[in-house]
Amino acid sequence: MTASGDARKVHPGSVIQDRELTPVIGSTLRLLAPGRLVHLQFRRFAGCPVCNLHLRSIIRRHAEIEAAGVREVVLFHSPAEELREYVADLPFPVVADPGKRMYVEFGVESAKRALLHPRAWGPITRAVLRSTWAIARRRERPPAAIPHGGRFGLPADLLIAEDGTVVACKYGEHAYDQWSVDELLALASRAPALREQCR
């Protein structure tokens, strides 16, 4: 992997080495996908209401994402045993990284602004209300009172070509600062041109 600026962060044109990942549910997989783009998401902790709100938007439009030639891979900084009960119905692989090894490698940070940034307050309120209702109806379990890896994780999105070239990336400034599905699909449609710009 190469980087510029902050040596820990990747940028368009960085090259990611392929690796084997072990999802919380399902068999091992390679990070890179022949003939496809990979949307690598760095999320927060198991049961995180803000992450759940975002992932619901991915689930609703997962068929569109797949049709655009994009495979979703989602990381959380919680142990697999904590994640398992939260991700059983997700249509994409979820990988536990409780030691934050990949978070450190890819420059994904934690900061108090994750929750304190004013642009996070609206989504956090919506997310907590949605999760509280789901928990009250016993459709979800509450997150741990003290989540593994802390509450201040920031999200990140990478769009990676089959050869490992990062064609686009976003490092969130707050807990709900990530690509929307529309933004992801727009980037996927421009991926060949974006990759050429990286050469």
C-alpha positions as CSV (number, residue, x, y, z in Angstrom):
1,M,0.0,0.0,0.0
2,T,1.3,3.5,-0.8
3,A,0.1,6.8,0.6
4,S,0.8,10.5,0.6
5,G,0.0,13.2,3.1
6,D,-0.9,11.4,6.2
7,A,1.3,8.3,5.8
8,R,-1.4,6.1,7.4
9,K,-4.2,7.1,5.0
10,V,-4.7,5.7,1.5
11,H,-5.7,7.9,-1.4
12,P,-6.9,7.4,-5.0
13,G,-4.0,5.6,-6.7
14,S,-2.9,3.7,-3.5
15,V,-2.5,0.0,-4.2
16,I,-4.0,-2.4,-1.6
17,Q,-2.5,-5.9,-1.3
18,D,-4.9,-8.7,-1.6
19,R,-5.5,-10.7,1.6
20,E,-7.8,-13.4,3.0
21,L,-10.6,-12.2,5.3
22,T,-12.7,-14.3,7.7
23,P,-16.2,-13.0,7.9
24,V,-18.2,-13.4,11.1
25,I,-20.6,-15.6,9.2
26,G,-19.7,-17.6,6.1
27,S,-16.4,-18.9,4.6
28,T,-13.2,-17.0,4.1
29,L,-12.9,-14.7,1.1
30,R,-10.2,-12.7,-0.7
31,L,-10.5,-8.9,-0.3
32,L,-10.1,-8.3,-4.0
33,A,-12.7,-9.6,-6.4
34,P,-11.9,-10.5,-10.0
35,G,-14.0,-8.4,-12.4
36,R,-15.6,-6.4,-9.6
37,L,-15.1,-3.4,-7.5
38,V,-15.0,-3.8,-3.7
39,H,-16.6,-1.2,-1.4
40,L,-14.7,-1.6,1.8
41,Q,-16.5,0.0,4.7
42,F,-15.0,0.7,8.1
43,R,-17.8,0.9,10.6
44,R,-17.9,1.3,14.4
45,F,-19.0,-1.2,17.0
46,A,-21.5,-4.1,17.2
47,G,-25.0,-2.7,17.6
48,C,-24.0,0.9,16.8
49,P,-27.3,2.7,16.1
50,V,-25.6,5.0,13.6
51,C,-24.0,2.1,11.7
52,N,-27.3,0.2,11.7
53,L,-29.1,3.2,10.2
54,H,-26.5,3.4,7.4
55,L,-26.4,-0.3,6.7
56,R,-30.2,-0.4,6.3
57,S,-29.8,1.9,3.3
58,I,-27.2,-0.5,1.9
59,I,-29.4,-3.5,2.5
60,R,-32.4,-1.8,0.8
61,R,-30.4,-1.2,-2.4
62,H,-28.0,-4.1,-2.3
63,A,-29.3,-5.6,-5.6
64,E,-28.5,-2.2,-7.3
65,I,-25.1,-2.2,-5.8
66,E,-24.4,-5.8,-6.9
67,A,-25.7,-5.0,-10.4
68,A,-23.3,-2.1,-10.6
69,G,-20.4,-4.6,-10.2
70,V,-19.7,-3.7,-6.6
71,R,-19.1,-6.2,-3.7
72,E,-19.6,-4.9,-0.2
73,V,-17.2,-5.9,2.6
74,V,-17.9,-4.3,6.0
75,L,-15.5,-4.2,9.0
76,F,-16.3,-3.5,12.6
77,H,-13.9,-3.1,15.5
78,S,-15.8,-5.5,17.7
79,P,-15.0,-9.2,18.4
80,A,-16.7,-11.8,16.1
81,E,-18.8,-13.2,19.0
82,E,-20.3,-9.8,19.7
83,L,-21.0,-9.1,16.0
84,R,-22.5,-12.4,15.1
85,E,-26.0,-11.8,16.5
86,Y,-26.2,-8.4,14.9
87,V,-25.2,-9.3,11.4
88,A,-26.9,-12.7,10.8
89,D,-29.4,-11.3,8.3
90,L,-27.0,-9.0,6.3
91,P,-26.5,-9.9,2.6
92,F,-22.8,-9.1,2.6
93,P,-19.7,-10.2,4.5
94,V,-18.9,-8.6,7.8
95,V,-15.4,-8.9,9.2
96,A,-14.4,-8.4,12.9
97,D,-11.2,-6.5,13.5
98,P,-11.2,-6.1,17.3
99,G,-7.5,-5.3,17.4
100,K,-8.1,-2.5,14.8
101,R,-5.2,-3.9,12.7
102,M,-6.8,-2.9,9.4
103,Y,-8.1,0.4,10.9
104,V,-4.5,1.3,11.7
105,E,-3.2,0.1,8.4
106,F,-5.7,2.1,6.4
107,G,-5.5,5.2,8.7
108,V,-9.1,5.0,10.0
109,E,-9.2,7.0,13.2
110,S,-11.2,7.6,16.3
111,A,-12.0,11.1,17.6
112,K,-14.5,12.8,19.9
113,R,-15.8,14.7,16.9
114,A,-17.4,11.4,15.8
115,L,-20.3,12.3,18.2
116,L,-19.7,16.0,18.9
117,H,-19.7,17.3,15.3
118,P,-23.0,19.2,14.8
119,R,-23.7,17.5,11.5
120,A,-23.8,14.2,13.3
121,W,-26.5,15.2,15.8
122,G,-29.5,14.7,13.4
123,P,-28.5,11.2,12.2
124,I,-27.5,10.2,15.7
125,T,-31.0,11.2,17.0
126,R,-32.7,9.4,14.1
127,A,-30.5,6.3,14.7
128,V,-31.1,6.2,18.4
129,L,-34.9,6.6,18.0
130,R,-35.0,3.8,15.4
131,S,-32.9,1.5,17.5
132,T,-34.8,2.2,20.7
133,W,-38.1,1.3,19.0
134,A,-36.5,-1.9,17.5
135,I,-35.1,-2.9,20.9
136,A,-38.4,-2.2,22.6
137,R,-40.1,-4.5,20.1
138,R,-37.3,-7.1,20.7
139,R,-36.2,-6.9,17.0
140,E,-32.7,-5.8,18.0
141,R,-30.4,-6.1,21.0
142,P,-28.9,-3.0,22.6
143,P,-25.2,-2.4,22.1
144,A,-22.8,-3.0,24.9
145,A,-22.7,-0.3,27.5
146,I,-19.0,0.0,27.0
147,P,-18.4,-1.0,23.3
148,H,-15.2,-2.8,22.3
149,G,-12.9,-0.2,20.7
150,G,-14.8,2.7,22.1
151,R,-17.7,5.0,20.9
152,F,-15.6,7.5,19.0
153,G,-14.8,5.6,15.8
154,L,-15.0,7.4,12.5
155,P,-16.2,5.7,9.4
156,A,-14.3,5.3,6.1
157,D,-15.1,4.1,2.6
158,L,-12.8,2.8,0.0
159,L,-13.7,1.7,-3.6
160,I,-11.0,-0.7,-4.8
161,A,-10.5,-2.1,-8.3
162,E,-9.8,-5.8,-9.0
163,D,-6.0,-5.1,-9.1
164,G,-6.0,-3.4,-5.7
165,T,-6.0,0.2,-7.0
166,V,-8.0,2.5,-4.8
167,V,-10.2,4.5,-7.2
168,A,-12.0,6.6,-4.6
169,C,-12.0,6.9,-0.8
170,K,-13.7,8.9,2.0
171,Y,-12.6,9.4,5.6
172,G,-15.5,10.5,7.7
173,E,-15.4,13.7,9.8
174,H,-18.2,12.4,12.1
175,A,-20.0,9.2,12.9
176,Y,-22.5,9.5,10.0
177,D,-20.1,10.9,7.4
178,Q,-20.0,8.2,4.7
179,W,-21.0,7.7,1.1
180,S,-24.7,7.4,0.4
181,V,-25.7,4.6,-2.0
182,D,-26.3,7.2,-4.7
183,E,-22.7,8.5,-4.3
184,L,-21.3,4.9,-4.3
185,L,-23.2,4.0,-7.5
186,A,-22.0,7.3,-9.2
187,L,-18.4,6.5,-8.3
188,A,-18.8,2.9,-9.5
189,S,-20.1,4.1,-12.9
190,R,-17.0,6.4,-13.2
191,A,-14.5,3.8,-11.9
192,P,-12.7,3.1,-15.2
193,A,-12.1,6.9,-15.7
194,L,-11.1,7.4,-12.1
195,R,-8.7,4.5,-12.3
196,E,-7.1,6.0,-15.4
197,Q,-6.6,9.3,-13.5
198,C,-4.7,7.3,-10.9
199,R,-2.1,6.1,-13.4
